[in-house]
Amino acid sequence: MKAYPDLQIAYLEQESLTIEDTDDNDIKKENAFYSVLIDGNCPISHDGRRSPKYRIRLPGNPILGDGKSDNQNTALIYYRGEYLQLIDANQDNYLEECIKIRSVLGEFEETTPPDRSPYAQTESNKSPVAIVGAREYIFSENVGILGDVAAGKEQTFGTLTQRIMATIGGRLHYGHPDILNATFMTTRGGVSKAQKGLHLNEDIYAGMNAFQRGGRIKHVEYFQCGKGRDLGFGSVLNFVTKIGSGMGF
């Protein structure tokens, strides 16, 4: 945070509260959960912790399954703007791709404002674009034969399959390069859902949610992100099993 003081970090904080029950004259303890936002400019208190910019109490513990998806939804309250890209720890990107951002945002087809109220009951002839996906480059393909095999499987699933599914109108949300219409997604249930496995398929539910709420998902070829693939034998040999295990298969 010293190197990047403007980088904002959202996290969950748990606090034990003492509540006095006036009816039973009993003292109860309960855990309160807060969503906290800090950055490098926040002052440091006497206990060595940074004083948060925002500290919002939540109705309960938001972590239902693995924490990744619920952490994303908890941090959504702090985003600003109309479009959102969820970045994983193993994601890479390239400077020249920044030039294409304006074209990617144009894929959302929101260059002209609508002439009707968003709260009106009239039917729209065209479904809004909820997600714009792109291709991936697996940069870990050069790390030996395992990296090459893993990259081939990932390239097939993450780019070739998504490209075909988008052509027939059945592409879902898949991770790294996808850019979301944040106004559409955050008003229709959030971006990810709790899942059974660790870091598996939490993003595909956002695509299902977008479809069920009347959104469209597109795929573009001129934009790409990099990705590093894990090289464990279980991931390489049983790739399809790993992909399906997040949904209980």
N, C-alpha and C positions, 0 to 999 in steps of 0.2 A: 504493500500500500504506500510505502515511501516512494517507490519508483513510479507508481501510477496513482497519484492521490485522487484523481477524479473517477477511478473505478469504484462503482458502488456494489456493495455486497449485502444480499438479503439472507437472513438466517432465522431459525426458530429459537426462541428462548423460553425456558420453563421456569416458573417461579411457584414456590409453595406459599399459599395464602391461608391465614387463620381466620375462620368465620365463626362468629358467635351466634348461636341459635337462641333467639329471645324466648321462644315458646318452651323449649326443653331445658333452658339454661345450660346448654351444652356447647362445647367448643369443638368445631370440626375443622379439619384441614383438607384442602383440595388444591390440585395443581392447576395453575393458569398458564396458558400458552400465548406467546406474543410473536408477531412477525416484526422483525427489526431490520432497519436499513442503516448502514454505516458507509462512510468513505474515508479516504485519507485525510480529509480536512476536519473531521470530527475531533473535538478536544478529548484528551485523555484524562480520565478521572483519577482520583487518588488510589484506587485499587488496580490501576494499570489497564483498565478497559476503556474503550472509546464510548463516549456519550452518543447514542444513536440520533440520527436525524428524525426518524419516525419509529414509533413503537406502538403497534396496533394489537389490541387484545383480540384473540380469536375465540370462537364459541367452544372450541375443544381441540383435541389433538388432531391435526390434519393428516398425519401419517397413517394411512390405511394399510398399504403394502410396503414394497420397497420405497425408500424415501425419495428417489430421484423425481418421479412424476409429481408427487405432492409438493416437493420443494419448488418445482417450476410453477405450479399453480399458486403457491403462496407468494412467490415473487412477482406475480402478474400485477398485483395492485400498485406496483411502483413503476411500471413501464409508462413511457410517454410516446405519443405518436400514433400512427395508423397501421404500421406494419411491423412484424416481429420475426426475428430469426433465432431459433433455439440452438445454441452451440454446445456440442459435447466436448469432453476433455481431449478426445483423440481426433478432433477436427483440425484441418489445416486450411489455409486460404492463400491467395496469391494477389499481389498488388494490382496486377493488370485487370483482375476481375472487378475491381472497384469502378472501373469505367463503365461497366455494363449494368450497374445497379439501376440507373434511370430507365433502361429498357426493360429490366425485370419488373420494376414497379409498374410500368405501363401495361404489363400483362394482366393486371388486376382490372383493367377496363373501367377505371374510375376517373377518366380524364374530363368527363362532363358531369356536372352535378345532376342528380335525379330531379325530375320535375314534380315529384309527388312526396307526400309526407312519409317518413319511414314507419309511422304508426298507423298509416291508413290500411284499410282492409282490402284494398284492390289487389288483384292478382298481377304479378309481374311476368312478362313474357320471357324474360331471361334470368336464369339463376345467377346470383352473385358468385364471383370467384373467391373461394375461401383460402386456397393454398396454391402456390406456384412452386413446383418442384424442379430440380435440375439434376444433372449427372454428377457422378463422383469419380475422382481419380484416386486409386489406392496406392499411396506412395510407399507403403511397406512391401511392395511386390519385389523389391530388390534385395530383401533380406533372406537370401537362401531359397531353397526349393520350397520350404514350408510357406514362406511369404508369397511365392509365386502362385502356389495352389490356392492359398487362402484368398489372394487378391482376385483370382479368376472366379471363385465362387461368389465373392462379394460383388464383383463387377456384374456378374450375371443377375444376381438378385437386386442389387441396388440401382442399377442403371438400365440394363437391357429389359428386364421384366417390367420395371416402372414405365419405361418408354412405350412398351406394347400396351400395358394396361391403360395408360393415358389416352392412347389412340381410340380404344373402345369405350372410354369413359368410366373405367373402373379402377383408376389409380387411387391409392390411399396415401396418407402421410407417411413418409419414411425419412425420418431423421435429418441428417446434416444439412444439405443444401437448401431445404425447403424454406420458403418465406411465407409467413401466415398473414392473412388479413386479420389483424388483431381486433379490430372493431367487431368483426363477424364472430370470431372464435370466443372472445372473452364474454360476449353476451349470450353465448349458447353452450355454456358448460365447461369452459376452460380448454386447455391444450392437451393434457395428458391424463391418464387414468392409472390407478393402482393396478399392479399386475402380480402374477404368482411368482415369477422368476426374478432373478437379480439383473436389473438393467436389460430387460427383454421386453420388446413389443409395447413399451409404454406409449410410444408415439402413434402406433397404428390406430388406437382408439380415437385419436383426434380426427383422422380421416373418416372413420366410421361415423363419428359425431357430425362432421361437416356434411356428409352425404345425407344423413337422416334429417338434418335441419335445412336441407334445400340448397346446399352450396355445391360449387364445381371445383374440381382439382385439375390443374393443368401441368404440363411438363415442357420445359424448354431445353434446347441443346447448346445454346451459345454461352451458357453460364455453368461453372463447375466449382466444386469445393474438393479439397483433399481429405483423405481419411486414412488413419493408421489402423490396421487390422491386428487383433490379437492372434498369436501364433500357437496357442495351445492345441494339443492333439485333439481334444474333444471338440473344439471349435472348428478345426480344419476337417476332421473326418466325418463329423456329424453335424454339418452346418444346417441342414434343413430341420433336424431335430432341435437344434439350439434355437432356431428362429421360431419354431412352433411351440416351444416349451413355455413361453410367456403366457400363452392362452390355455395352458393346462393340458396340452397334447403330449 
